[in-house]
Amino acid sequence: MVINSKMSLQETLEIAKKEGNTIGLVPTMGALHEGHLSLINFAYSQCDKVVVSIFVNPTQFNNASDLEKYPRNVSKDAEFLKTHNPETIVFTPEVNEIYSDKVESEAFEFGDFINFMEGEFRTGHFDGVGSVLKRLFDIVKPDKAFFGEKDYQQLRVVKKLVEITGQNVEIIGCPTSRNEFGLAQSSRNYRLNDAQLKEAELIYKALTKAKSMFSSNSVESIEKEIKHMFEAQPSFELEYFSIVKEKDLIPTKTKDPKEHYRAFIAAFLGEVRLIDNMALY
Ligand code: PAF
C-alpha cells in the first residue's frame, strides 16, 4: 500500500493501532536495496505493521549537486517492496507534507560528537536528519524505528534526538548489510559502475586491516597504513579515517584497554561519497 498524504497515513495507522497492532518505522530516502530489506525484515520480527517512508530530505544535504544526483525511483521502490514485503505501508510524502512552506532545519544540541566525521564534513547534516525524523516520528508515532549501523554516527544522533524531544519511540540499531566482498549496501552504490563497485571494496579492506592491527599498533601507525592503502588507489580520495571511543564517538590517538573503539571512513570514489565503519573489538 503506497500512501502520500500524512492524513491518510494517520487514518490507516489509527485503525491498525486500535486493533492492537504495534508499528515499526523504517525511514529511508528510497533507492531501496538489500540493506533496507534487512532493516524491514528486522522491523517485521519486532512489530506487527511496518511503515517504510521514502523521502529524499532536502535539509540534510549540504551540497546541492549531491541532493540533485541522489538516486530516485519511487515506482521501482514500490515494486521492490511489493515483491519482498507486500504488507508494507509505504509513505511517500511530498516536501510540503513534511515541511509545510518552510524547508528549514531546526538546530539541535546533539553534543560534541557531531563536530567530527559526518558532522564535520557535512555542515548542518545532522540538524537536517533530526528535523525530518522528528516530523516523521510525530506523523507515524511508531513504537520502534530501525536504523542501520552503516550510519553509526546517525544512529547515535537519532538516539539523542528522542532524548531531546521526549518522543516515545524506541530506536533500534541493526547490523550493516554487506555484499559478498564486504561492501556496505548503500543507495549511493547505484551510482557506481561495475569497475567502481569492485574498487569500492577497498573501504571494507581498510576497516578490516585497521581491526587486525588495532590490538598491537598505535592509532597513529594504523592511520598511516590506511592512508597508504588509499594513496595506492588514486581513483579514491580519502576524506577521513578516524578511530573513536565508542562511548563518546570522539576521535582519539590513545587506547585504553577498558574502552571499546570503532573505526570510521568517508571517501570519494569519483563523485560518489561512500562511508562505512567497523567495531575494533
Ligand atoms: O539514513 C537515511 O537514509 C536518512 O538519513 C534518513 C534516516 C532516512 C533521514 O532522512
Boltz pocket constraint, residues with backbone or C-beta under 6 A from the ligand:
constraints:
  - pocket:
      binder: B
      contacts: [[A, 27], [A, 28], [A, 29], [A, 55], [A, 57], [A, 60], [A, 129], [A, 132], [A, 133], [A, 151], [A, 154]]
      max_distance: 6.0
